[in-house]
Amino acid sequence: MLEMNNVEVVYSNVILVLRGVSLQLPDEAIVCLLGSNGSGKSTSLKAISGLLHTELGEVSHGHIMFDGETIHRKSPEEIAALGITQVLEGKRLFPHLTTEENLLLGGHLVRDTRKLKRNLELIYGYFPILESRRTQTSGYLSGGEQQMLVIGRGLMTEPKVMLLDEPSLGLAPQMVEEIFEIVQRINAQEKVAILLVEQSAAIALDISSYGYVMENGRVVLDGPADVLKENEDIKEFYLGFSQLGQRRSYREVKHYRRRKRWL
């Protein structure tokens, strides 16, 4: 199990971004993080994967645990070796390399060449379009194909946990549906736990078992995904609009229950 316990994150020793965030990702589960831009979702993922260190950020309080081991002081390489991989938003790839070269770079932790070949076949099984593009320069792939490639590259590391940051960003609805269907298959068939950051609440809640809502660096609401989908505030803030057509802030709502440990 992956756990964040009362985590605070500070950038440049000055800017407090996360304010006592606690969450859990059980083994083999899909859990989503919802919230608007700037709410702290991506920072939470970077705190887990160790990428904060590359951006002058650090966990200043609290603990991040994986299978009973404290990981928030480890390097990104050490965390990746434990089985945690992050798929960054924005389709980050090496555009001058081919599709297969990008995938092989993702498998750099796998020393057994036979296993590396089997992993490639696994990726091509999930993403057949990538096999037909295996020798194509990745910078010329479509947006959806590039998103498939970065997910496939993350899967090449044989992860126990995948941190997916905005996989639907900039994609057509049909492509989004296809990618999330594959994400569900990866979770079910490879037993990979997935922590999903997504602004499209409807899609995220449909494939998740549990969800957390973040605002201003805090978790303000959490619960089983089917319960969150029926929550009136979730419906208004993330699944639609108020009768006046204006979004509201959680600060203006009296009937949602703030968890006392965040006060």
N, C-alpha and C positions, 0 to 999 in steps of 0.2 A: 504493500500500500504506500502511496505517496501522500504526504501530509505537509501542509503549511500551518504552523502554530503561532498565532499572534505576531505575524511578520510585519516589520516596518522596513521600508527601503528608502535610502537617502542617496541623492545624486550630488556629487562634488562637495560632500559634507555639509550641504546647505539645504537642498530642496527635498522636502519630505513628500514622497509620492505614494507609498503604501502605508496605511495607518492601521496596524493591527489586523491583518488579513489572516483568516483561518479557513482552510478548506481541506477536503479529503478526496482522493481519487482511488477507489478500491481497485483491486486487481481485476483486469479483464472488463472494466466498465467504461462507459462513455459519459463524461461529465462536461457540462458546458459552462462557460463564463460569459455572461451577458453584460452589456453596458455601452454607454456612448463613448465617443472618442475622448481620450484623456481620463477615463475612469480608473485606469490602472490594470487593465486586463493584460496587455502585452508585457508590462513590467513584471507582472506575476509570473508569466511564463519564463521571462529572462532570469528572474530570481531563481527559478527551479533549475534551468539549464546551465546556469553559471555565466551567461552572456552579459550580466550586469558589469562584470569586471572590465569588459571592453568599452564600456560607456561611462566610466567613472562613477558607477553605482555600487552600492553594497547593502547587504542585509545588516541593518544597525541594531535590530532587536528581533527576538523570536528565533524559531528554528524551522528548518525544512528537513524532513526525514523521508528516507526511501528504504523500505524493508528494514526499518529499525535503525538505520545508519544516518547520521547527520551529514548532509551534503552541501549546505550552503557556503561552506568555506573551501570547497573543492574547486578545481579548475574545470572549464568546459570539457576538456579532454577526459578528465577523470570521471565526470558525470556521464559523458557519452559511453564510456567503457562499462559503466554500471547498467546500461540499457535504457537510458533516457535520451531521446533525440527530439530536437525542435525543428519544425518546418516553419520558417519565417514567412511573414506576409510579404507580398510583392513579387512572388515567383523568383526568388533569388537563385540563380544558376550561373554557370560559366558559359556565356553566350557563344564563345568562339570554339568551344569543344562540342563534339557530337553528343547525341542523346546517350549512347552507351558509355562514352567516356565520363559523362556526368554521373551516371549510375555507378560506374566502377569507383569513382572518387568517393561516393557515399559508402562503399564497402571497404574502405581502407583499413578498418579495424578487423576485418575478416582475413586471417592469414592462410586459411585452407583454400586453395584454388578451386578444388572440386565443390566446396561449399559455396564459394563465390559464384560459380557457374550456376548452381542450383538456385541461388538467390536471384540471379538475373532472370532465369526461367520463371521464377515465381512472380517477379515484377511484370514480366511480359504477359503472364497469365491474367493478372489483374488489369493491365493496361495494354491490350493488344495493339492499339494504335502506336504505342511507343516502339514495339518491335518492328513495325513497318517503317519507322522513322529512325531506326537505330544508328544509321550512318549519316543522318542529316544534322547539319549544324544547329544546335539547340536554339540559338538566337532567332532562327527563322520558323520555329514552331508557333502554332497559334497560342493564344492565351490559355485556353483550356488544356492544351497539350503540355504547355510549360508547367501548369499547376499539377498535372498528373506526374510530370517528371520530378518535381521537387518532393512530392509525396513518396514516389517510388524510390528516390534517392535516400529519403529518410528511412524507408523500410529496409533498404540494403544493409543497414547497420544492425539488423536483427534486434530491434528494440523490444523492451518490455513495456515502455511507455512512449507514446508519441504526443508531442505538444503541437497542436495545429493552430496557427494564427491566421485567421481570416481567409480560409481556403476559397470562399466564394467571391472574394474581392475582384470586381471588374469582369466577371464572367456572365454569360447569357444564362437565363433561367434553366434552359434545357441542360446545359453543361454542368450547372451547379447541382441539379438533380442527379446527374450521372456520377459526379464525383462523390457526392455524399452517399450514394448507394454503394460505391466501392469502399468508402471508409467504413461503412457498416459491415461489409463482408470481411474486410481486414480485421476488424475487431472480433468478429464471430469466429473466423477460421484460423487466424494467427494468434488469438488470445492476447492481443495487444491492447492495453488500457490507453484511452485517448482523452486528453484534456483539450477541449475545443473552445477557442475564442472566436466568437462570431457575432456580428451585428444583426444578422438576420435571425431574430429570435424564433420565428416559426419553424425554420428548418432545424435550428440547433436543438430546440426542445423536442422535435419529432424523433430525433435519433438518440437523444440522451436519456439516461435513467434519472439523472439528478442535475440540478442547475443552481448557479450562484449569480446574483445580480450585484454588480459593483457600481459605485458612484463616489467620485471624489476620493478615490484610494481606499474605500471601505467596502466590505460586504454588507449590503443593506437588506438583503432578502435571500433566502435559499429554501430549497425543498425539492421533493420529487418532481420530475418534469411534468407529469400529468396534472399535478396540483398547481404548479406555476402557470400552466397554460390557462387554467380557470381563474387565476387571480385577477381581480378587476384592475389593479394597478399595472400588471404586466400587459393586460389587454390594451390598456390606454397608452402606456409609455412605449411599448415595444411591438405591439401587434396592431396598432391603429392610433386614432386620435380622439380627443375629447369632442363633445358635441359642438364646441366652438371652433374646432379645427386647430386648436393650439395644444402643444405639448406642455405637460406639467412637470414639475420637479418633485422628487420624493419629499423634499423639505416642506412642500405645501400640502402634503397629504397627512391627515391626522390618524387615519385608521390602519395604516400599515405598522407592523410591529418591528421596531428596531431592536436588534439583539443587544442586550444590556452591556455586554463586554466591549462594545464599540463606543460607549458613551464616555 
